[in-house]
Amino acid sequence: MANELKFNEDHKEVLRELMNVAYGSATAIIAEILDAFATLHVPKIELFHDSQLRDYIIEKMEDDAFLCSQGINGRISGESIFILNRSSMKNISKYFNLDDSATDDDLNDIATELTNILSSTTVGKLANQVDSMVAFSPPSVHIVNKVSVKDDLKMKNYSQAIVISTSIEFEEEHIYGDLILFMQDESIVWIKEKLDLIIDEYL
C-alpha cells in the first residue's frame, strides 16, 4: 500500500498544474469580493509527511496565526486547513473597513469567510478537473501559536499533506498564506489513477 500512496515526478508536475489553476480561480473570486486587483504569485506546491509538515509551518509562523479547517467529503475526502499569520489577517481586514482596533472575533469572521471561498473553490475546481464532485463541512477557526500548532497539525490518519504556499498582492497589501490539503489514503490512490490518465493523454 505504501507505494500506492507515493506521487512520482510526473504525478507531482500534473498536480501542480491542476492546483495552480484551481487556486487561481479561488483568488479571482476573493479579489472580486474585496473589489481589489489581485496578483497571485505562482504557488509553491509540496508534499509533506507528519514531522516535515509541522517543521515547515512553524518555521513560517509569526507569534500567532489563524488556523481555519474544513472537512471535505467525496472521492477527494479529507480536510483542508488554511493558515494565515496575524499580520496578513490585519492586512485583509482593511478591505472590510476594519482598522487596528479589530477584535479577534472580527478577524475570525473574516478568516471563516475566506476559508469557505478559498478551500471550497480550490478543492472543488480540482475535483472538477478530475471529473468528480465534493461537499464541505462548515469551516472552523481558532488561533494557534508555534507550540499549539504542533497538535493541530498532527496528521492523524493521513499519510501525506499537499501544501500550497503563496503570497497574494492586493494593491498595497500583501497576504501570505498556506493551504494544506489532507487526503484519505483511498483518495490519494484514486486521484493518482486520474493523474495517470492525464499523463497518458498529454505527456
C-alpha positions in Angstrom: 0.0 0.0 0.0 2.9 2.4 0.7 4.0 2.6 -2.9 0.4 3.2 -4.0 0.5 6.4 -1.9 3.6 7.9 -3.4 3.5 10.5 -6.1 6.2 10.2 -8.8 7.6 13.3 -10.5 5.0 13.2 -13.3 2.2 13.0 -10.8 3.6 16.0 -8.9 4.0 18.0 -12.1 0.4 17.5 -13.3 -0.9 18.0 -9.8 1.0 21.4 -9.6 -0.7 22.4 -12.9 -4.1 21.5 -11.7 -3.7 23.1 -8.3 -2.3 26.3 -9.9 -5.5 26.6 -12.0 -7.7 25.8 -9.0 -6.0 28.2 -6.6 -6.0 30.9 -9.2 -9.8 30.6 -9.6 -10.2 31.0 -5.8 -8.0 34.0 -5.8 -10.0 35.7 -8.5 -13.2 35.2 -6.6 -11.7 36.7 -3.4 -10.3 39.7 -5.4 -13.8 40.3 -6.8 -15.4 40.2 -3.4 -12.8 42.6 -2.0 -13.1 44.8 -5.1 -9.4 44.9 -5.3 -7.0 43.9 -8.1 -5.0 40.8 -7.0 -1.7 39.4 -8.2 -1.2 35.8 -7.4 2.4 34.7 -7.2 2.9 31.2 -8.6 2.0 28.9 -5.8 4.7 26.6 -4.4 3.3 23.1 -4.0 5.0 20.5 -1.8 4.1 17.1 -0.4 4.9 16.5 3.3 4.8 13.8 5.9 3.9 14.4 9.5 7.1 15.9 11.1 8.1 17.6 7.9 4.8 19.5 7.8 5.0 20.8 11.3 8.5 22.0 11.0 7.7 23.7 7.7 4.7 25.6 9.1 6.3 26.5 12.4 9.3 28.0 10.6 7.0 30.3 8.6 4.8 31.3 11.5 5.0 34.6 13.4 3.9 34.8 17.0 0.4 33.5 16.3 -1.8 32.6 13.3 -5.4 31.9 12.4 -5.9 28.3 11.6 -9.0 27.6 9.6 -10.1 24.0 9.0 -12.9 22.5 6.8 -13.9 18.9 6.2 -14.0 17.5 2.6 -16.3 14.7 1.6 -16.5 12.8 -1.8 -14.0 10.9 -3.9 -11.5 13.5 -2.7 -12.0 13.0 1.1 -10.2 14.6 4.0 -9.6 18.0 5.4 -8.3 21.4 4.3 -6.5 23.8 6.5 -5.8 27.4 5.7 -3.1 29.2 7.9 -2.7 33.0 7.9 -0.4 34.9 10.2 -1.9 37.7 12.2 -0.2 40.4 10.0 -1.9 39.0 6.9 -5.2 38.9 8.6 -4.9 42.5 9.6 -4.0 43.4 6.0 -7.1 41.6 4.8 -9.3 43.3 7.4 -8.5 46.7 5.9 -10.6 45.7 2.9 -13.5 45.1 5.2 -13.2 48.6 6.5 -11.8 47.5 9.9 -8.9 49.4 11.5 -6.3 48.3 14.0 -9.0 48.0 16.7 -10.5 45.0 15.0 -11.1 42.2 17.6 -10.1 38.6 17.2 -13.8 37.8 16.7 -13.9 40.2 13.8 -10.8 38.5 12.3 -12.3 35.1 12.9 -15.4 36.0 10.9 -13.2 37.2 8.0 -11.0 34.1 8.2 -14.1 31.9 8.1 -15.4 33.6 5.0 -12.1 33.5 3.2 -11.6 29.8 4.1 -15.0 28.9 2.8 -14.2 30.6 -0.5 -10.6 29.5 -0.9 -10.9 25.9 0.3 -14.2 25.1 -1.5 -13.3 26.8 -4.7 -9.8 25.3 -4.9 -10.8 21.8 -3.9 -14.0 22.0 -5.9 -12.1 23.1 -9.0 -9.5 20.3 -8.5 -12.4 17.8 -8.2 -14.0 19.1 -11.4 -10.7 18.8 -13.3 -10.6 15.1 -12.4 -14.3 14.5 -13.1 -15.6 14.4 -9.6 -17.6 16.3 -7.0 -17.0 17.1 -3.4 -19.0 18.5 -0.4 -17.7 20.6 2.5 -18.5 20.9 6.2 -18.7 24.5 7.7 -15.2 25.9 8.4 -14.0 26.4 11.9 -11.3 28.9 13.0 -9.1 29.2 16.0 -5.8 31.0 16.9 -2.6 29.0 17.3 1.0 29.7 18.2 4.2 27.8 17.4 3.6 25.5 20.4 -0.1 24.6 20.0 0.1 24.2 16.2 2.1 21.0 16.7 -1.0 19.3 18.0 -3.3 21.0 15.4 -1.2 19.7 12.5 -0.9 16.1 13.6 -1.8 14.2 10.5 -3.9 11.5 12.3 -5.0 9.0 9.7 -3.4 10.9 6.8 -0.2 9.7 5.0 0.6 12.9 3.2 -0.3 16.6 3.1 -0.3 18.7 0.0 0.8 22.2 0.9 0.0 25.2 -1.4 2.1 28.2 -0.3 1.9 31.6 -1.9 1.5 35.3 -1.4 -1.3 37.3 -2.9 -0.8 41.0 -3.5 -3.9 43.2 -3.2 -2.8 46.6 -4.5 -0.9 47.9 -1.4 -1.3 44.9 0.9 0.4 41.6 0.8 -1.3 38.4 2.0 0.8 35.3 2.8 -1.0 32.0 3.4 -0.6 28.2 3.3 -3.5 26.0 2.2 -2.9 22.4 3.4 -4.9 19.5 1.9 -5.1 16.3 3.9 -6.4 13.4 1.8 -7.5 10.0 3.0 -5.4 7.1 1.6 -8.1 5.9 -0.7 -8.5 9.4 -2.1 -4.7 9.5 -2.9 -4.9 6.2 -4.7 -8.0 7.4 -6.7 -6.5 10.8 -7.7 -3.3 9.1 -8.7 -5.3 7.0 -11.2 -6.8 10.2 -12.6 -3.4 11.8 -12.9 -2.2 8.7 -14.7 -4.9 9.2 -17.3 -3.9 12.8 -17.8 -0.3 11.8 -18.1 -1.1 9.1 -20.7 -3.1 11.6 -22.8 -1.0 14.7 -22.7 2.6 13.7 -21.7 
